[in-house]
Amino acid sequence: MKAVRINEYGGPEVLRFEEIDRPVPAKDEILVKVFASGVNPVDWAIRNGANEALRSFLTLPLTLGWDAAGIVEEIGDEVTALQKGDAVYGVPNFPGNGSYAEYCVAKATRFALKPESIGFTESAAVPLAALTAWTGMFEYGNLQAGQRILIQGGSGGVGSFAVQFAKAKGAYVIAIASGSNLDYLREIGADEVIDYNTQKYEELLHDIDLVLEASPMRDNMERLKAVRVLKTGGVLVSVNTDFPFSDELKEAISRKNAVAELSANQPRQEWLAEIAQLIDDGKVKVFINKVFALEDFAAAHRESESWHIRGKLVLEIKKDKE
């Protein structure tokens, strides 16, 4: 099968289109015929090898991509929730080979039936970003209806889902982005929007129940600003697990009797099923920024690394009707 691999760490030039053996699923795994793969910052963070924490988990050569939609080709002996022929979406095993390939394997619990109302290409844009938002807000942040949430990086892949999920669950949603993205945030459900270039949110807001750091910025001063707007007993959740909380941040959180959490993505089948239902019910929309052919993987990485992305980038491996 064809796959996009790295044999060394570096820039987009280390990506290689290779022919490798098709993987075989273990007893608790499924083999997925991949129709599309999402492109996420973690893909090129792994590729460039700059993050020592990530590198410690990995073994080269490696197929990139941890966001997939396709059809179940084979199931392991212990798999009961999914069947051969099911149209699914989910997150391939990590650490392990990913979804920039014609086939991938994964624990069956990391995949669910894809939304019926959208195709494979759109479905592939959902799992990793959506699960990152879901885990941060509901597992670590315990967001409840009626609460006020501030979402930093509201127009990005994770932030776009966070805004919609929070709104669907009855929260009051305040989102931060650049001025060019404010109308977009209103369209997807934000109750208030803030332009980080012209407005100081730390002077405008107070008594926030939950701040979700969905922005890629690794900036301790921004985190300290977020603590200022929390209510006493509030929660700060960051999806940037590679950027630990500083002692200064911990002290500020303690003084406010608040909580700070680093939210590691949890790919759960039941969450993917609930997300699919929200999409099919029309409560959540999937926004695709650009679709690339599989052989254009290097261009996809360069686009992602620009950070100027609204919605998601996707690699199309097979046409939806193939």
SERO-4910 file (N, C-alpha, C, O; in steps of 0.05 Angstrom, whole numbers):
BEGIN
 pado doro    nc1    nc2    nc3   cac1   cac2   cac3    cc1    cc2    cc3    oc1    oc2    oc3
  Met    A     17    -24      0      0      0      0     18     25      0     41     23      8
  Lys    A      6     48     -8     21     73     -8     17     87     18     -5     86     30
  Ala    A     38    100     28     37    114     53     58    137     53     78    135     39
  Val    A     52    158     68     70    180     71     85    176     97     73    174    119
  Arg    A    112    173     95    128    165    118    151    185    123    158    201    106
  Ile    A    161    184    148    186    198    154    206    177    164    199    159    179
  Asn    A    231    180    154    252    163    163    272    178    180    291    167    192
  Glu    A    268    204    181    284    222    198    267    247    204    247    251    191
  Tyr    A    276    262    223    262    286    231    272    310    215    295    312    207
  Gly    A    254    329    209    262    353    194    238    367    182    216    364    191
  Gly    A    243    383    161    223    398    147    206    381    129    209    357    129
  Pro    A    188    393    113    171    378     95    187    360     76    176    341     65
  Glu    A    212    367     71    228    352     52    234    323     62    242    306     46
  Val    A    230    317     88    236    290     98    212    272     94    214    247     98
  Leu    A    189    283     85    165    266     79    170    250     54    180    261     34
  Arg    A    164    224     55    168    206     32    143    191     26    130    181     44
  Phe    A    137    188      0    115    172    -10    127    144    -15    143    141    -33
  Glu    A    118    124      1    131     98      0    110     76     -3     86     80      2
  Glu    A    119     53    -13    103     29    -14    111     11      9    134      3     12
  Ile    A     91      5     26     96    -12     50     75    -33     52     55    -33     38
  Asp    A     80    -53     70     60    -74     74     35    -64     87     36    -46    104
  Arg    A     13    -75     79    -13    -68     92    -13    -79    121     -5   -102    125
  Pro    A    -21    -63    140    -20    -72    168    -41    -93    174    -61    -95    159
  Val    A    -37   -109    194    -55   -130    202    -67   -123    230    -51   -118    248
  Pro    A    -93   -123    233   -104   -115    259   -100   -136    281   -102   -160    275
  Ala    A    -95   -127    305    -94   -145    328   -122   -152    337   -141   -143    324
  Lys    A   -125   -169    357   -151   -179    366   -171   -157    372   -195   -160    368
  Asp    A   -161   -135    384   -179   -113    392   -178    -89    372   -187    -67    379
  Glu    A   -168    -94    348   -165    -72    329   -182    -76    304   -193    -98    299
  Ile    A   -184    -55    288   -197    -55    262   -176    -46    241   -158    -31    247
  Leu    A   -179    -56    217   -164    -46    194   -183    -29    178   -205    -37    170
  Val    A   -175     -4    174   -192     16    160   -180     22    133   -157     29    130
  Lys    A   -197     19    112   -190     29     85   -195     59     86   -218     68     87
  Val    A   -173     74     85   -175    103     90   -184    118     65   -171    115     44
  Phe    A   -205    134     68   -214    152     46   -202    180     49   -197    193     29
  Ala    A   -199    189     73   -188    216     78   -175    217    106   -182    202    124
  Ser    A   -155    235    108   -141    239    133   -139    268    139   -132    284    122
  Gly    A   -146    276    163   -142    303    172   -113    310    174    -96    292    179
  Val    A   -106    336    171    -79    346    175    -80    364    200    -95    383    201
  Asn    A    -63    358    219    -63    372    245    -35    381    252    -16    370    243
  Pro    A    -33    402    269     -7    411    278     10    389    290     35    390    288
  Val    A     -2    369    304     14    348    315     29    332    294     50    321    300
  Asp    A     18    332    269     32    317    248     59    329    242     79    315    241
  Trp    A     60    355    238     86    367    232    103    372    258    127    375    256
  Ala    A     90    373    281    106    374    306    121    348    309    144    349    319
  Ile    A    109    326    301    123    300    302    144    300    280    167    291    285
  Arg    A    137    309    256    155    308    233    181    323    239    203    314    232
  Asn    A    179    347    251    203    364    254    220    355    278    243    362    280
  Gly    A    209    339    296    225    327    317    234    346    338    250    339    355
  Ala    A    223    370    338    233    390    357    222    386    386    234    395    405
  Asn    A    200    371    388    188    367    414    199    341    426    192    319    418
  Glu    A    216    344    446    229    321    458    209    302    472    213    278    471
  Ala    A    188    313    483    168    297    497    154    278    477    150    255    482
  Leu    A    147    289    453    135    272    432    155    251    421    148    228    417
  Arg    A    180    260    417    200    242    405    204    217    422    210    195    412
  Ser    A    201    220    449    207    197    467    187    175    463    193    152    471
  Phe    A    164    180    451    143    160    446    146    145    419    134    125    414
  Leu    A    163    156    402    162    149    373    185    131    364    207    132    376
  Thr    A    180    115    344    200     99    331    199    103    301    177    101    289
  Leu    A    221    110    289    222    114    260    230     88    246    245     72    258
  Pro    A    222     84    221    204    101    204    176    101    214    167     83    229
  Leu    A    161    122    207    134    126    218    116    138    196    124    156    182
  Thr    A     91    127    195     71    139    178     56    160    194     46    154    216
  Leu    A     54    184    184     41    206    198     10    205    195      0    189    179
  Gly    A     -4    222    210    -33    225    208    -48    211    230    -47    187    233
  Trp    A    -64    227    246    -79    215    268   -108    226    267   -118    236    287
  Asp    A   -120    223    244   -147    234    239   -157    220    214   -147    226    193
  Ala    A   -176    202    216   -183    186    192   -213    181    189   -228    181    209
  Ala    A   -221    177    164   -248    167    158   -245    147    135   -230    151    117
  Gly    A   -261    125    137   -259    105    117   -278     82    122   -298     85    137
  Ile    A   -272     59    111   -290     35    114   -274     13    128   -251      8    121
  Val    A   -287      0    146   -275    -23    160   -270    -46    140   -289    -56    128
  Glu    A   -245    -54    138   -238    -75    119   -235   -102    133   -243   -123    122
  Glu    A   -225   -101    158   -222   -126    174   -227   -118    203   -222    -96    211
  Ile    A   -235   -138    219   -237   -134    248   -223   -156    263   -221   -179    253
  Gly    A   -212   -150    286   -199   -170    303   -220   -187    316   -244   -181    317
  Asp    A   -211   -210    327   -229   -230    338   -246   -219    361   -268   -229    366
  Glu    A   -235   -200    376   -249   -190    400   -267   -165    394   -279   -155    413
  Val    A   -268   -156    370   -283   -132    363   -312   -139    358   -318   -156    342
  Thr    A   -330   -126    372   -359   -131    369   -375   -107    362   -396   -109    350
  Ala    A   -365    -82    369   -381    -58    365   -381    -49    335   -399    -34    327
  Leu    A   -361    -57    320   -359    -50    292   -357    -75    275   -348    -96    284
  Gln    A   -366    -72    250   -366    -94    231   -352    -87    205   -350    -63    198
  Lys    A   -344   -107    190   -332   -103    164   -353    -88    147   -377    -96    146
  Gly    A   -344    -68    132   -362    -53    115   -373    -28    128   -385    -11    114
  Asp    A   -370    -24    154   -379      0    168   -364     24    159   -339     23    155
  Ala    A   -378     47    154   -365     72    148   -359     86    175   -377     92    190
  Val    A   -334     91    180   -325     99    207   -307    124    206   -297    131    185
  Tyr    A   -304    136    229   -284    157    232   -272    155    260   -285    145    278
  Gly    A   -247    165    262   -234    162    288   -205    169    287   -195    182    269
  Val    A   -190    160    308   -162    168    312   -145    143    312   -148    126    330
  Pro    A   -127    139    293   -109    116    293    -92    115    319    -90    134    334
  Asn    A    -81     91    323    -65     87    348    -42    108    350    -29    114    330
  Phe    A    -38    118    374    -16    136    379     -3    128    406    -18    127    426
  Pro    A     23    123    408     42    123    385     37     99    367     27     78    375
  Gly    A     44    103    341     40     82    321     37     95    294     36    120    292
  Asn    A     34     79    274     31     89    247      4    101    243    -16     92    254
  Gly    A      2    123    227    -22    138    224    -37    134    198    -35    113    186
  Ser    A    -51    155    190    -72    153    169    -64    166    143    -81    168    125
  Tyr    A    -39    175    139    -31    185    113    -24    160     97     -2    156     88
  Ala    A    -44    143     92    -39    117     79    -65    106     69    -87    115     76
  Glu    A    -63     86     52    -87     73     41   -101     56     61   -125     52     59
  Tyr    A    -87     47     82    -99     32    103    -86     39    130    -62     46    130
  Cys    A   -101     37    151    -89     41    178   -103     22    197   -125     13    193
  Val    A    -89     15    219   -102     -1    240   -105     17    265    -91     36    269
  Ala    A   -125      9    282   -130     24    307   -145      6    326   -159    -12    318
  Lys    A   -143     12    351   -160      0    371   -189      7    363   -195     30    356
  Ala    A   -207    -13    363   -234     -8    355   -248     13    371   -266     27    362
  Thr    A   -239     17    397   -251     37    414   -245     65    406   -256     84    417
  Arg    A   -226     69    388   -218     95    379   -233    104    354   -228    126    343
  Phe    A   -251     87    344   -267     94    321   -297     89    327   -304     74    344
  Ala    A   -314    103    311   -343    100    313   -355    104    285   -341    112    267
  Leu    A   -380     97    282   -394    102    257   -393    132    251   -398    149    268
  Lys    A   -385    139    227   -382    167    219   -410    180    217   -430    166    215
  Pro    A   -411    207    218   -437    220    214   -449    213    187   -435    211    167
  Glu    A   -475    208    187   -488    199    162   -492    223    143   -494    218    119
  Ser    A   -493    247    153   -501    270    137   -477    282    122   -481    300    105
  Ile    A   -453    273    126   -429    284    112   -413    261    101   -415    238    110
  Gly    A   -396    267     82   -379    247     69   -354    241     85   -349    251    107
  Phe    A   -337    224     73   -312    216     86   -293    240     89   -279    242    109
  Thr    A   -292    257     68   -273    279     70   -279    298     93   -261    305    108
  Glu    A   -304    305     96   -312    322    119   -309    307    145   -300    318    165
  Ser    A   -316    281    145   -314    265    170   -285    264    180   -280    264    204
  Ala    A   -266    263    161   -238    261    169   -228    286    182   -207    286    196
  Ala    A   -242    308    178   -234    334    191   -243    336    220   -237    355    233
  Val    A   -258    316    229   -271    318    256   -255    306    279   -251    321    298
  Pro    A   -247    281    278   -241    267    303   -221    280    322   -228    285    345
  Leu    A   -197    285    313   -176    294    331   -183    321    343   -181    325    368
  Ala    A   -190    341    326   -196    367    336   -221    367    354   -222    380    375
  Ala    A   -242    352    345   -266    351    360   -262    338    387   -272    347    408
  Leu    A   -248    316    388   -242    302    413   -225    318    432   -228    317    456
  Thr    A   -207    334    420   -190    351    437   -208    372    451   -204    378    474
  Ala    A   -226    384    435   -245    404    447   -263    391    468   -267    401    490
  Trp    A   -274    368    461   -292    354    479   -279    345    505   -290    350    526
  Thr    A   -255    334    503   -241    325    527   -235    349    545   -239    347    569
  Gly    A   -226    370    533   -218    394    549   -242    406    563   -240    413    587
  Met    A   -264    409    549   -287    423    561   -303    406    580   -311    415    601
  Phe    A   -308    381    572   -327    365    588   -314    345    607   -325    339    628
  Glu    A   -291    334    600   -278    316    618   -261    331    639   -263    325    663
  Tyr    A   -245    350    630   -228    365    649   -242    391    659   -239    398    682
  Gly    A   -258    404    642   -270    429    650   -298    426    662   -308    445    675
  Asn    A   -311    403    658   -337    397    670   -357    419    663   -372    428    680
  Leu    A   -357    428    638   -374    450    630   -403    442    632   -411    421    623
  Gln    A   -419    460    643   -448    456    647   -464    477    633   -455    499    628
  Ala    A   -489    471    627   -508    490    616   -510    515    634   -511    512    658
  Gly    A   -510    538    621   -512    563    636   -486    574    645   -485    598    653
  Gln    A   -464    560    643   -438    570    651   -427    588    629   -434    586    606
  Arg    A   -408    604    637   -394    622    618   -366    611    611   -350    606    629
  Ile    A   -361    607    585   -336    596    577   -322    616    558   -335    628    541
  Leu    A   -296    620    562   -279    636    544   -261    616    529   -247    601    540
  Ile    A   -263    618    502   -247    600    485   -226    617    470   -233    634    454
  Gln    A   -201    611    477   -179    625    463   -172    609    438   -171    584    438
  Gly    A   -168    623    415   -164    609    390   -189    598    379   -190    575    370
  Gly    A   -211    613    380   -237    603    374   -242    596    345   -260    580    339
  Ser    A   -225    606    326   -230    601    298   -214    578    287   -217    571    263
  Gly    A   -196    567    303   -179    544    293   -194    518    293   -218    517    298
  Gly    A   -180    497    286   -193    471    284   -206    462    310   -229    454    310
  Val    A   -191    464    332   -202    456    359   -223    477    368   -244    470    378
  Gly    A   -216    502    365   -233    524    375   -260    524    361   -281    529    374
  Ser    A   -261    519    335   -286    519    320   -306    498    331   -329    503    334
  Phe    A   -295    474    337   -312    454    350   -319    461    378   -342    456    387
  Ala    A   -301    472    393   -306    480    421   -329    499    422   -347    496    439
  Val    A   -329    520    405   -351    540    405   -378    526    401   -397    531    415
  Gln    A   -379    508    381   -404    495    374   -413    475    395   -437    474    401
  Phe    A   -395    460    406   -402    441    427   -412    455    452   -433    447    463
  Ala    A   -398    476    460   -406    491    484   -434    503    480   -451    503    498
  Lys    A   -439    514    456   -465    526    451   -487    504    450   -509    508    461
  Ala    A   -481    481    438   -500    459    437   -507    449    465   -529    439    469
  Lys    A   -489    452    484   -494    442    511   -505    464    529   -509    460    553
  Gly    A   -511    487    518   -525    508    533   -507    527    548   -517    541    566
  Ala    A   -481    529    542   -464    548    555   -465    575    541   -475    577    519
  Tyr    A   -456    596    555   -453    622    544   -425    624    534   -406    622    550
  Val    A   -421    629    508   -395    625    495   -383    652    487   -395    668    472
  Ile    A   -359    657    497   -343    680    489   -318    670    475   -304    653    486
  Ala    A   -312    680    451   -290    669    436   -271    691    427   -279    714    421
  Ile    A   -245    684    427   -224    703    420   -212    695    393   -206    671    389
  Ala    A   -208    714    375   -194    708    349   -185    735    338   -189    756    350
  Ser    A   -174    734    314   -167    759    300   -192    772    289   -213    759    286
  Gly    A   -190    797    282   -214    812    272   -227    800    248   -251    801    245
  Ser    A   -211    788    230   -222    776    205   -239    752    210   -254    743    193
  Asn    A   -237    740    234   -252    716    240   -276    720    259   -289    701    267
  Leu    A   -281    745    266   -303    750    286   -330    743    275   -347    731    290
  Asp    A   -336    750    250   -362    743    238   -366    713    237   -387    703    241
  Tyr    A   -344    699    230   -345    670    229   -352    658    256   -368    640    258
  Leu    A   -341    669    278   -347    659    305   -376    665    312   -388    648    325
  Arg    A   -386    687    304   -415    693    309   -432    673    294   -452    663    304
  Glu    A   -424    667    269   -440    648    253   -442    620    265   -462    606    262
  Ile    A   -420    612    279   -420    585    290   -430    584    319   -429    563    332
  Gly    A   -439    607    329   -453    606    355   -442    622    378   -454    622    400
  Ala    A   -420    636    374   -409    651    396   -428    673    405   -438    688    388
  Asp    A   -432    676    431   -449    698    441   -434    724    442   -446    745    438
  Glu    A   -408    723    447   -391    747    447   -366    740    433   -356    717    434
  Val    A   -354    760    419   -329    755    405   -309    778    413   -318    801    417
  Ile    A   -284    771    414   -263    790    422   -240    789    402   -231    767    396
  Asp    A   -231    812    392   -209    814    373   -183    817    390   -180    837    404
  Tyr    A   -166    797    389   -142    798    406   -123    820    397   -105    827    412
  Asn    A   -126    830    373   -108    851    363   -115    879    374    -98    896    377
  Thr    A   -140    883    380   -150    910    387   -163    911    415   -168    933    425
  Gln    A   -169    888    427   -183    888    453   -167    873    473   -154    852    467
  Lys    A   -168    882    498   -155    868    520   -176    853    536   -190    865    553
  Tyr    A   -179    828    530   -200    812    543   -198    812    573   -218    810    588
  Glu    A   -173    813    583   -169    812    612   -180    836    626   -184    836    651
  Glu    A   -186    858    611   -198    882    623   -228    882    618   -243    898    631
  Leu    A   -238    866    600   -266    866    592   -283    845    607   -307    848    611
  Leu    A   -270    823    615   -284    800    625   -278    795    655   -257    803    665
  His    A   -297    781    668   -293    773    696   -312    750    702   -332    746    687
  Asp    A   -307    736    723   -325    715    732   -331    693    711   -354    684    708
  Ile    A   -310    686    696   -313    665    676   -311    637    690   -292    633    706
  Asp    A   -329    619    684   -328    593    696   -305    576    685   -292    561    700
  Leu    A   -300    577    659   -281    560    646   -267    575    624   -280    587    606
  Val    A   -240    574    624   -225    584    601   -212    560    587   -199    544    600
  Leu    A   -217    557    561   -205    536    545   -183    548    528   -189    564    510
  Glu    A   -158    540    533   -136    549    517   -134    531    493   -120    510    494
  Ala    A   -147    538    471   -146    523    446   -128    536    426   -124    525    404
  Ser    A   -116    558    433    -97    572    416    -71    557    416    -63    546    437
  Pro    A    -56    557    394    -29    544    393     -8    560    408     14    550    411
  Met    A    -14    584    417      6    601    430     16    587    456      0    579    473
  Arg    A     42    585    458     53    576    483     65    600    498     88    606    495
  Asp    A     48    614    513     55    640    524     45    641    553     21    641    558
  Asn    A     64    641    572     57    641    600     42    666    608     24    665    625
  Met    A     49    689    596     35    714    603      5    713    595    -12    723    609
  Glu    A      0    700    572    -28    697    564    -44    680    584    -67    685    590
  Arg    A    -31    659    594    -44    642    614    -50    658    640    -71    654    652
  Leu    A    -31    675    647    -36    691    672    -59    711    668    -74    716    686
  Lys    A    -62    721    643    -85    738    637   -111    722    640   -131    732    650
  Ala    A   -110    697    631   -134    680    633   -142    675    662   -166    675    668
  Val    A   -123    672    679   -130    668    708   -144    693    719   -162    690    735
  Arg    A   -136    716    709   -149    741    719   -178    742    714   -193    754    729
  Val    A   -188    730    692   -216    732    685   -233    710    697   -257    710    696
  Leu    A   -220    689    709   -234    667    721   -249    677    746   -239    694    761
  Lys    A   -271    664    751   -284    668    777   -269    653    798   -254    635    792
  Thr    A   -274    659    823   -263    643    845   -273    614    842   -297    609    840
  Gly    A   -255    595    842   -263    567    838   -266    559    809   -275    537    803
  Gly    A   -259    577    790   -261    571    761   -240    551    752   -224    541    768
  Val    A   -241    545    726   -223    525    715   -209    536    690   -223    547    673
  Leu    A   -183    532    688   -168    538    664   -159    511    653   -145    495    666
  Val    A   -166    506    628   -158    481    615   -142    488    590   -151    504    573
  Ser    A   -119    475    587   -102    479    563   -100    453    548    -95    432    560
  Val    A   -103    454    521    -98    431    505    -69    428    497    -61    408    484
  Asn    A    -53    448    504    -24    447    498     -9    432    519      5    444    536
  Thr    A    -11    406    518      0    389    540     30    389    540     42    381    560
  Asp    A     43    398    518     72    399    517     83    424    531    108    427    532
  Phe    A     66    441    541     74    467    553     65    467    582     43    477    587
  Pro    A     81    457    600     73    455    628     67    482    641     76    503    632
  Phe    A     50    481    662     44    505    676     68    515    692     82    499    705
  Ser    A     73    540    691     96    552    706     89    554    736     65    553    744
  Asp    A    109    558    752    104    561    781     88    587    786     71    587    804
  Glu    A     93    607    770     78    633    773     49    628    767     31    638    781
  Leu    A     43    612    746     15    606    740      2    590    762    -21    595    770
  Lys    A     16    570    772      5    554    794     -1    570    818    -21    566    832
  Glu    A     16    590    824     11    607    847    -13    625    843    -29    629    861
  Ala    A    -16    635    818    -39    652    812    -65    636    814    -86    646    824
  Ile    A    -65    611    805    -88    594    806    -95    588    835   -118    588    843
  Ser    A    -75    583    851    -79    577    880    -92    601    894   -110    597    911
  Arg    A    -82    625    888    -93    648    901   -122    653    895   -137    664    911
  Lys    A   -131    643    871   -158    646    863   -175    622    870   -199    620    863
  Asn    A   -163    603    884   -177    578    892   -189    565    867   -211    553    868
  Ala    A   -174    567    844   -183    557    819   -168    531    813   -152    521    829
  Val    A   -173    520    789   -160    495    780   -148    499    753   -161    512    736
  Ala    A   -125    488    748   -112    489    721   -107    460    713    -95    445    728
  Glu    A   -115    454    688   -113    426    678   -100    426    650   -107    443    633
  Leu    A    -81    408    646    -71    402    619    -88    378    609    -88    357    620
  Ser    A   -101    383    587   -121    363    577   -109    346    554   -105    356    532
  Ala    A   -103    321    560    -94    302    540   -118    290    526   -137    281    538
  Asn    A   -117    290    499   -139    280    483   -146    251    490   -128    234    493
  Gln    A   -172    246    493   -181    219    498   -200    209    476   -223    218    475
  Pro    A   -190    192    458   -207    183    435   -226    160    444   -219    137    442
  Arg    A   -250    168    452   -269    149    462   -292    145    441   -302    164    430
  Gln    A   -299    120    437   -319    113    417   -346    127    424   -360    136    406
  Glu    A   -353    127    450   -379    139    457   -380    169    452   -401    180    446
  Trp    A   -357    182    455   -357    211    449   -358    216    419   -372    234    410
  Leu    A   -344    200    404   -346    202    374   -375    198    365   -384    211    347
  Ala    A   -389    179    377   -417    174    370   -434    198    377   -452    205    361
  Glu    A   -430    210    400   -446    233    407   -440    257    389   -458    272    382
  Ile    A   -415    260    382   -407    282    364   -420    278    336   -430    297    324
  Ala    A   -420    253    326   -433    247    301   -462    254    301   -473    264    282
  Gln    A   -476    248    324   -504    255    327   -509    285    326   -528    294    314
  Leu    A   -491    300    339   -494    329    339   -491    340    310   -505    359    302
  Ile    A   -473    328    295   -469    336    267   -494    329    251   -504    345    235
  Asp    A   -504    305    254   -528    296    239   -553    312    247   -571    315    231
  Asp    A   -553    322    272   -576    338    281   -574    367    272   -592    383    277
  Gly    A   -552    374    259   -549    401    249   -539    421    270   -539    445    265
  Lys    A   -531    411    293   -522    429    315   -492    436    313   -483    455    325
  Val    A   -477    420    297   -449    424    293   -442    422    264   -451    403    251
  Lys    A   -428    441    253   -419    441    225   -389    436    224   -374    444    241
  Val    A   -381    424    202   -353    418    197   -343    438    176   -354    440    154
  Phe    A   -321    452    182   -311    472    164   -284    463    153   -264    460    167
  Ile    A   -283    459    126   -259    451    112   -246    475    101   -258    491     86
  Asn    A   -220    479    107   -205    501     95   -196    494     67   -199    510     49
  Lys    A   -184    470     65   -173    462     39   -170    432     38   -163    419     59
  Val    A   -174    420     15   -170    391     11   -147    387     -8   -146    399    -29
  Phe    A   -128    370      0   -104    363    -16   -105    334    -24   -116    317    -10
  Ala    A    -95    329    -48    -90    301    -56    -68    289    -39    -51    304    -29
  Leu    A    -68    263    -35    -48    251    -17    -19    258    -25     -2    262     -8
  Glu    A    -14    259    -51     13    264    -60     21    293    -56     45    300    -60
  Asp    A      3    310    -48      9    338    -41     13    342    -11      9    364     -1
  Phe    A     22    321      2     26    322     31     45    344     40     40    357     61
  Ala    A     66    350     25     85    371     34     72    398     34     76    414     52
  Ala    A     55    403     13     41    429     12     21    432     35     18    453     46
  Ala    A      8    409     42    -10    410     65      4    417     90     -6    432    107
  His    A     28    406     94     43    413    118     52    442    119     50    455    140
  Arg    A     60    452     96     68    481     95     44    499    101     47    519    115
  Glu    A     21    491     91     -3    507     97    -10    506    127    -16    527    138
  Ser    A     -8    483    139    -15    480    167      5    496    184     -3    508    204
  Glu    A     30    495    177     51    509    192     49    539    191     62    553    206
  Ser    A     32    550    172     29    579    171     13    589    194     14    613    200
  Trp    A     -3    572    207    -20    579    230    -44    596    221    -61    602    238
  His    A    -46    604    196    -68    621    188    -90    604    175    -97    607    152
  Ile    A   -101    586    191   -121    567    182   -147    571    196   -148    572    221
  Arg    A   -169    574    181   -196    573    193   -208    547    185   -211    541    161
  Gly    A   -216    531    205   -226    504    199   -203    484    195   -181    488    206
  Lys    A   -207    463    179   -189    441    177   -178    436    149   -190    443    129
  Leu    A   -154    425    148   -141    415    124   -144    385    123   -143    371    143
  Val    A   -148    375     99   -153    346     95   -137    335     71   -135    349     51
  Leu    A   -126    311     74   -114    296     52   -135    277     42   -146    260     57
  Glu    A   -142    279     16   -161    260      4   -146    237     -8   -129    240    -26
  Ile    A   -151    212      2   -137    189     -7   -153    173    -28   -141    163    -47
  Lys    A   -179    172    -24   -197    161    -44   -222    179    -46   -229    192    -27
  Lys    A   -233    180    -69   -258    195    -73   -280    182    -57   -280    158    -53
  Asp    A   -299    198    -47   -321    188    -30   -336    165    -43   -346    147    -29
  Lys    A   -338    164    -69   -355    144    -83   -338    120    -93   -349    103   -106
  Glu    A   -312    120    -87   -296     97    -96   -304     71    -82   -292     50    -87
***
